[in-house]
């Protein structure tokens, strides 16, 4: 690799980002892309195109998740809780994990790479681009997945569930996971949301509020007693409180989890006397 080429790449990227970050990303580009794409990639990055879209992938646990515009990029915060939950659930016998709003498929596939005691994982999204990308990621990572995974198109607001007797069997041990859109319109333009996210990532994967959590609870958890545990990613205590208010406290234990930086990241819960009570190790506060 020519030092002059690398210097030019760093110079281009540093027009938008700090030099230290520009140097790190320039090296990453040289490691991931063929040489004839380096300069173009540097110019794209200087225009705030997310690096994952430029490189075409993002590491997620043991997996490499393919990324493309139109589908949300997997986040480190999401990877963190999937790995943490996998460690806690490793010895729990699970019939089905249902991953709603799957996007790239990173959550469902992440669990599939870790939880050998799970019979099957079903991933659902309403959007064709997401379903296609999740299926691509399933194929690309198949050698690292000891658990069967299926990808479906469907909407939580249509109460979609795959046709499967396990979901109707009250004795089944199923878990619902989701990273739904959870940034309210009023906050979408706040300084906390990076400009590159607003310009290049899909608005429909970002914009949402309590309606998604209401749907997950009322259309899945409450209607199907086969679901004994759940973990949802969120950004606001009001969303966690919505979940807690919808679920019967005589049946469900509900709590919140903060991420490693101390920021609210999840609401989670389990039915009384279920094996998912081990999720208590993720709870920082009960609701």
For each residue, the residues with C-beta under 8 A, 3 or more apart:
1: 5 6 30 35
2: 5 6
3: 6 7
4: 7 8
5: 1 2 8 9 35 38 39
6: 1 2 3 9 10 26 27 30
7: 3 4 10 11
8: 4 5 11 12 39 42
9: 5 6 12 13 22 26 29 30 38 39 42
10: 6 7 13 14 19 22 23 26
11: 7 8 14 15
12: 8 9 15 39 42 43 45 46
13: 9 10 16 17 21 22 25 26 42 45 46
14: 10 11 17 18 19 22 23
15: 11 12 46
16: 13 45 46 47 48
17: 13 14 21 22 25 45 46
18: 14 21 22
19: 10 14 22 23
20: 23 24
21: 13 17 18 24 25
22: 9 10 13 14 17 18 19 25 26
23: 10 14 19 20 26 27
24: 20 21 27 28
25: 13 17 21 22 28 29 45 51
26: 6 9 10 13 22 23 29 30 42
27: 6 23 24 30 31
28: 24 25 31 32 51 55
29: 9 25 26 32 33 38 41 42 45 51 54 55
30: 1 6 9 26 27 33 35 38
31: 27 28
32: 28 29 55 56 57
33: 29 30 37 38 41 54 55
34: 37
35: 1 5 30 38
36:
37: 33 34 40 41
38: 5 9 29 30 33 35 41 42
39: 5 8 9 12 42 43
40: 37 43 44
41: 29 33 37 38 44 45 54 55
42: 8 9 12 13 26 29 38 39 45 46
43: 12 39 40 46 47
44: 40 41 47 49 54
45: 12 13 16 17 25 29 41 42 48 49 51 54
46: 12 13 15 16 17 42 43
47: 16 43 44
48: 16 45 195 196 199 200
49: 44 45 53 54 196 200
50: 53 54 67 73 196 197 200 201
51: 25 28 29 45 54 55
52: 55 56 57 58 67 73 74
53: 49 50 56 67 68 69 73 200
54: 29 33 41 44 45 49 50 51
55: 28 29 32 33 41 51 52 58 67
56: 32 52 53 66 67 68
57: 32 52 64 65 66 67
58: 52 55 64 65 67 73 74 106
59: 63 64 65
60: 63 64 65 74 78 79 82 106 109 110
61: 79 82 83 86 110 113 114
62: 113 114 144
63: 59 60 106 109 110 113 137 141 144
64: 57 58 59 60 140 141
65: 57 58 59 60 74 104 105 106 109 137 141
66: 56 57 104 133 136 137 140
67: 50 52 53 55 56 57 58 71 73 74 104 133
68: 53 56 71 129 133
69: 53 200 201 202
70: 127 129 130 202
71: 67 68 103 104 127 129 130 133 202 205
72: 103 104 201 202 205 206
73: 50 52 53 58 67 104 201
74: 52 58 60 65 67 78 79 103 104 106
75: 78 79
76: 79 80
77: 80 81 233 259 265
78: 60 74 75 81 82 106 107 179 233
79: 60 61 74 75 76 82 83 106 110
80: 76 77 83 84 259 260 265
81: 77 78 84 85 231 233 257 259 265 266 282
82: 60 61 78 79 85 86 106 107 110 111 114
83: 61 79 80 86 87 110 114
84: 80 81 87 88 282
85: 81 82 88 89 111 231 279 282
86: 61 82 83 89 90 110 111 114 115
87: 83 84 90
88: 84 85 278 279 281 282
89: 85 86 92 94 115 175 276 278 279
90: 86 87 114 115 117
91: 117
92: 89 117 173 275 276 278
93: 117 173 275
94: 89 97 115 117 118 119 173 174 175
95: 118 119 120 166 172 173 174 226
96: 118 119 120 121 122 164 166 167 172 174 175 226
97: 94 108 111 115 118 120 121 122 174 175 176 177
98: 121 122 124 161 167 174 175 176 177 220 227
99: 102 105 107 108 111 121 122 123 124 177 178
100: 124 125 156 176 177 178 180 216 220
101: 124 125 156 178 179 180 181 205 212
102: 99 105 107 108 123 124 125 130 134 151
103: 71 72 74 106 125 130 133 134 179 205
104: 65 66 67 71 72 73 74 130 133 134 137
105: 65 99 102 108 109 123 133 134 135 137 138 149 151
106: 58 60 63 65 74 78 79 82 103 109 110 137
107: 78 82 99 102 110 111 123 177 178 179
108: 97 99 102 105 111 112 121 122 123 134 149 177
109: 60 63 65 105 106 112 113 121 123 134 137 138 141 145 149
110: 60 61 63 79 82 83 86 106 107 113 114
111: 82 85 86 97 99 107 108 114 115 118 121 147 177
112: 108 109 115 118 121 145 146 147 148 149
113: 61 62 63 109 110 141 144 145 146
114: 61 62 82 83 86 90 110 111
115: 86 89 90 94 97 111 112 118 147
116: 146 147
117: 90 91 92 93 94
118: 94 95 96 97 111 112 115 121 147
119: 94 95 96 147 148 166
120: 95 96 97 147 148 149 150
121: 96 97 98 99 108 109 111 112 118 147 148 149 150
122: 96 97 98 99 108 149 150 151 152 162 164
123: 99 102 105 107 108 109 134 149 150 151 152
124: 98 99 100 101 102 151 152 153 154 156 160 162
125: 100 101 102 103 130 131 134 153 154
126: 130 153 154 155 156
127: 70 71 130 131 204
128: 131 132 153
129: 68 70 71 132 133
130: 70 71 102 103 104 125 126 127 133 134
131: 125 127 128 134 135 151 152 153
132: 128 129 135 136
133: 66 67 68 71 103 104 105 129 130 136 137
134: 102 103 104 105 108 109 123 125 130 131 137 138 151
135: 105 131 132 138 139 151
136: 66 132 133 139 140
137: 63 65 66 104 105 106 109 133 134 140 141
138: 105 109 134 135 141 142 145 149 151
139: 135 136 142
140: 64 66 136 137
141: 63 64 65 109 113 137 138 144 145
142: 138 139 145
143:
144: 62 63 113 141
145: 109 112 113 138 141 142 149
146: 112 113 116
147: 111 112 115 116 118 119 120 121
148: 112 119 120 121
149: 105 108 109 112 120 121 122 123 138 145
150: 120 121 122 123 162
151: 102 105 122 123 124 131 134 135 138
152: 122 123 124 131 160 162
153: 124 125 126 128 131
154: 124 125 126 158 160 161
155: 126 158 160
156: 100 101 124 126 159 160 180 212 215 216 219 220
157: 215 219
158: 154 155
159: 156 219 220 223
160: 124 152 154 155 156
161: 98 154 164 167 220 224
162: 122 124 150 152 167
163:
164: 96 122 161 167 168
165: 168 169
166: 95 96 119 169 172 174 226
167: 96 98 161 162 164 172 174 224 226
168: 164 165 224 226
169: 165 166 172 226
170: 225 226
171: 226
172: 95 96 166 167 169 226
173: 92 93 94 95 226 228 274 275 276
174: 94 95 96 97 98 166 167 224 226 227 228
175: 89 94 96 97 98 227 228 229 230 231 276
176: 97 98 100 216 220 221 227 229 230 231
177: 97 98 99 100 107 108 111 230 231 232
178: 99 100 101 107 212 216 230 231 232 233
179: 78 101 103 107 232 233
180: 100 101 156 208 212 213 216 232 233
181: 101 204 205 206 207 208 212
182: 208 209 212 213 233 234 235 236 239
183: 187 188 193 206 207 208 235
184: 187 188 207 208 209 236
185: 188 207
186:
187: 183 184 190 192 193
188: 183 184 185 193 198 203 206 207
189: 193 198
190: 187 193
191:
192: 187
193: 183 187 188 189 190 197 198 206
194: 197 198
195: 48 198 199
196: 48 49 50 199 200 201
197: 50 193 194 200 201 206
198: 188 189 193 194 195 201
199: 48 195 196
200: 48 49 50 53 69 196 197
201: 50 69 72 73 196 197 198 205 206
202: 69 70 71 72 205 206
203: 188 206 207
204: 127 181 207
205: 71 72 101 103 181 201 202
206: 72 181 183 188 193 197 201 202 203
207: 181 183 184 185 188 203 204
208: 180 181 182 183 184 211 212
209: 182 184 212 236 239
210: 213 214 238 239 242
211: 208 214 215
212: 101 156 178 180 181 182 208 209 215 216
213: 180 182 210 216 217 232 234 239 242 243 246 267
214: 210 211 217 218 242 246
215: 156 157 211 212 218 219 220
216: 100 156 176 178 180 212 213 219 220 221 230 232 243
217: 213 214 220 221 222 242 243 246 247
218: 214 215 221 222 223 246
219: 156 157 159 215 216 222 223
220: 98 100 156 159 161 176 215 216 217 223 224 227
221: 176 216 217 218 224 227 230 247 252
222: 217 218 219 246 247
223: 159 218 219 220
224: 161 167 168 174 220 221 227
225: 170 271
226: 95 96 166 167 168 169 170 171 172 173 174
227: 98 174 175 176 220 221 224 230 271
228: 173 174 175 270 271 274 275 276
229: 175 176 268 269 270 271 274 276 279
230: 175 176 177 178 216 221 227 268 269 270
231: 81 85 175 176 177 178 266 267 268 279 282
232: 177 178 179 180 213 216 243 266 267 268
233: 77 78 81 178 179 180 182 265 266
234: 182 213 239 240 264 265 266 267
235: 182 183 239 264
236: 182 184 209 239 240 264
237: 240 241 256 264
238: 210 241 242
239: 182 209 210 213 234 235 236 242 243 267
240: 234 236 237 243 244 254 256 264 267 287
241: 237 238 244 245 287
242: 210 213 214 217 238 239 245 246
243: 213 216 217 232 239 240 246 247 254 267 269 287
244: 240 241 247 249 254 267 287
245: 241 242
246: 213 214 217 218 222 242 243
247: 217 221 222 243 244 251 252 254 269
248: 251 252
249: 244 252 254
250: 272
251: 247 248 271 272
252: 221 247 248 249 269 270 271 272
253: 269 270 272 277 280 286
254: 240 243 244 247 249 267 268 269 286 287
255: 267 268 269 280 282 283 284 285 286 287
256: 237 240 264 266 267 268 283 284 285 287
257: 81 264 265 266 267 268 282 283 284
258: 262 263 264 265 284
259: 77 80 81 262 263 264 265
260: 80
261:
262: 258 259
263: 258 259
264: 234 235 236 237 240 256 257 258 259
265: 77 80 81 233 234 257 258 259
266: 81 231 232 233 234 256 257 282
267: 213 231 232 234 239 240 243 244 254 255 256 257 287
268: 229 230 231 232 254 255 256 257 279 282 283
269: 229 230 243 247 252 253 254 255 279
270: 228 229 230 252 253 274 276 277 279
271: 225 227 228 229 251 252 274 276
272: 250 251 252 253
273: 277
274: 173 228 229 270 271 277
275: 92 93 173 228 278
276: 89 92 173 175 228 229 270 271 279
277: 253 270 273 274 280
278: 88 89 92 275 281
279: 85 88 89 229 231 268 269 270 276 282 283
280: 253 255 277 283
281: 88 278
282: 81 84 85 88 231 255 257 266 268 279
283: 255 256 257 268 279 280 286
284: 255 256 257 258
285: 255 256
286: 253 254 255 283
287: 240 241 243 244 254 255 256 267
